Amino acid sequence: MGPFWSFIQFYPEVFLAIICFFGISIFRLIRQSQKSNLPLNWPVVRMLPFLVVNRHCIHDKVVDLLREAGCTFRIFGPWLLDMNFLVTCDPATVNHCLNTHFEKYPKGREFAEMFDILGDGLLVADSDSWEYQRRVATSIFGARAFRSFAISTIARKVGTVLLPYLDHMAKHSSEVELEDVFMRLSLDVSYSMVFAADLDCLSVSSPMPVFGRATKEAEEAMLFRHIVPSRLWKLLRWLNVGTEKKLADAKVVVNQFIYEEIAKRNAHGSNGSQADLLSMYMKVGLDPSMSEQHKTQFLRDTAAGFILAGKDLIAVTLTWFFYMMCKHPNVEARILEELKDLKSSTWPGGFSVFECDELRSAIYLQAALLETLRLFPATPFEEKEAHVDDILPNGTKVTKGTRVIFSLYAMGRIKGIWGKDCMEFRPERWVSKSGRLRHEPSYKFLSFNSGPRSCIGKDLSLSNMKITAASIIHNFKVELVDDHAVMPQSSVILHTQNGMMVRLKRRVGA
Ligand code: HEM
């Protein structure tokens, strides 16, 4: 007989007491969990069950949790796994971490390692390297030549690729997965903007090009890195198996494409008037202390960053925007009315594509896009790491190394921040009495980040989305396929869980 059975035989009352203690504790924890949205702190595994059980609807669960907890809550991961973090949607905390005490909350090495496909680029850099890269990027994004190249690229892609593709689908009465269409279009646009070369991702006859497949696999692997303990994905990376192998393969493809584009430019030079991003970076004259190898690496990291930075964010925002149009036909009708008197250019096939400058007066369209981003922020959460011990405005203590997660998704859904109607889609909230766009502080509307690390592509993205959305709405009626549920995916980017299936009809007279 083993020692366990001997113990039960000799001390049955002690054994019974232990069983009762655990039984009552578990019963109390379960009762408590039924009354509250706050996760239970179990022995050993701590709050991991909350994350696992709610993994398919984690964004909405975090909203409930933060509503009950008063906007800030500390999540404890299993013992020894270093998964503890603080989650918040409190604008004062956001302002503290991203603006007033910005230097205390860098991205951190863990973040850079998770996104190692971006090398040492602007999106992952900290301190001096970030400052230098931000300066160069700001000057390029502010250059008229780059902006006008970027805008004309968007209009060309919408006129020659997107609208003919949608028209083909409309003529064949085919169901279309709209998010996939936007993902392909966005990759096409980003690649052209960075290299002035066409990938042709959105074609009726050809499959997704190899570069597109590689970026998709890389993104899936980076998502996996976010949801498992870092020790696990590092082990898989070391063994080169699973998603880590796919990521390693994807990196080889991405590098091959980018280095080839850089080599072509080095061999043929770019003419002085070329204004794609690579040409602009080559023209700007990088830090003379950099070696040739370092410069090539810098250009590679920059190109990878700009291709990956915004493309999915634009694609998912457009998807949620059209979902809102399907659900709120009155808003769509008002946008159509607003577009009626605006100038557009006509492309082969008779498609109208709106001009960026004309769309400046389309206030309601922009309000509807901002309202979409409020309820469906393309990055549902953001993450920083405390560089030193700190105290947040609400008195919460933060120790060095704590990961702070800002839930942008929750921020748009809290009454105390946006009012009683916070769950309603109401573009009017963005329009002032005088008919202008209402300004909201970025630490309240965090979709493009706040403070020194605000999104550099904000204006360009809004122009892109306005041109694309206006041109689709004017030319086509988009209808959701019956019974197709559209829900957010639990992901680092707010994709839809099962895509968005629609049917299209060409508008009469368009
Ligand atoms: C709907 C579209 C977009 C949204 C919602 C968006 C949102 C954001 C957010 C939230 C950040 C902060 C990320 C962080 O610190 O972790 C960011 C940073 C950044 N975004 Fe965007 N973005 C969009 C499109 C773009 C585009 C199209 C580009 C470039 C072509 C771009 C370039 C950047 C860059 C370079 C940064 C890093 C800035 C820095 O760290 O100093 N973004 N963006």
Boltz pocket constraint, residues with backbone or C-beta under 6 A from the ligand:
constraints:
  - pocket:
      binder: B
      contacts: [[A, 122], [A, 123], [A, 124], [A, 134], [A, 137], [A, 306], [A, 309], [A, 310], [A, 311], [A, 313], [A, 314], [A, 317], [A, 378], [A, 379], [A, 382], [A, 383], [A, 446], [A, 447], [A, 448], [A, 449], [A, 452], [A, 453], [A, 454], [A, 455], [A, 456], [A, 457], [A, 458], [A, 460], [A, 461]]
      max_distance: 6.0
